[in-house]
Amino acid sequence: MKAKGVKALKIKIRPTVQQRKILDDWINTSNYVYNKTVEEINQGHAINFITLRDKLVTRNTKKNNAQYQELTDQIKQLQQQKHAL
């Protein structure tokens, strides 16, 4: 059965290299925070938006985390390898 009134608009964007780096950083940060949130919940942290946000989403959280820096470096290397193909 076809849904009535449901529409989507697909827009292709062509970001500059600098814009692409910013978008990649935002996406990587979102993935990092999501994965850390799931990890915290699995370790028994209460499912509470405010406390999880305060614990995981701060200006310095990812910048001071060695694991995040290592993952960021690995992602950059993989992206460079992909573009080299």
C-alpha positions in Angstrom: 0.0 0.0 0.0 1.4 3.4 -1.0 1.6 6.0 1.8 -0.1 9.2 1.1 1.5 12.6 1.8 5.0 11.1 2.5 7.5 12.8 0.3 11.3 13.3 0.4 13.5 15.7 -1.4 16.9 14.5 -2.3 19.5 17.2 -2.7 23.1 16.6 -3.8 25.6 18.9 -2.2 29.1 19.6 -3.4 31.1 20.8 -0.5 34.6 22.3 -0.9 37.6 20.4 0.6 37.5 22.6 3.7 33.7 22.1 4.1 34.1 18.3 3.6 36.7 18.2 6.4 34.2 20.0 8.7 31.4 17.7 7.8 33.6 14.7 8.3 34.6 16.0 11.7 30.9 16.5 12.7 30.0 13.0 11.5 33.0 11.4 13.3 32.1 13.3 16.5 28.5 12.1 16.3 29.6 8.5 15.8 32.0 8.8 18.7 29.4 10.2 21.1 26.8 7.6 20.0 29.2 4.8 20.5 30.3 6.1 23.9 26.7 6.5 25.0 25.9 2.9 24.1 29.0 1.8 25.9 28.0 3.8 29.1 24.4 2.4 29.0 25.8 -1.2 28.6 28.0 -0.6 31.6 25.0 0.3 33.7 24.7 4.1 33.4 21.1 5.3 33.8 19.5 6.2 30.5 19.2 9.9 31.2 19.8 12.5 28.5 21.0 15.2 30.8 23.6 13.1 32.7 24.9 11.4 29.6 25.2 14.7 27.8 27.1 16.2 30.7 29.4 13.3 30.9 30.1 12.7 27.1 29.4 16.0 25.3 31.8 18.7 26.4 34.2 20.9 24.6 37.3 18.9 25.7 36.0 15.4 26.0 37.0 14.1 22.6 40.1 16.4 22.3 41.6 15.0 25.4 40.7 11.3 24.7 43.6 9.3 23.3 41.3 6.7 21.9 39.3 9.3 20.0 42.5 10.8 18.6 43.7 7.3 17.5 40.4 6.6 15.8 40.4 10.0 14.1 43.9 9.3 12.7 42.8 5.9 11.5 39.8 7.4 9.8 41.9 10.0 8.1 44.3 7.4 6.8 41.5 5.3 5.4 40.0 8.3 3.7 43.4 9.1 2.1 43.7 5.5 0.9 40.2 5.6 -0.5 40.9 8.8 -2.5 44.2 7.4 -3.7 42.4 4.5 -5.4 
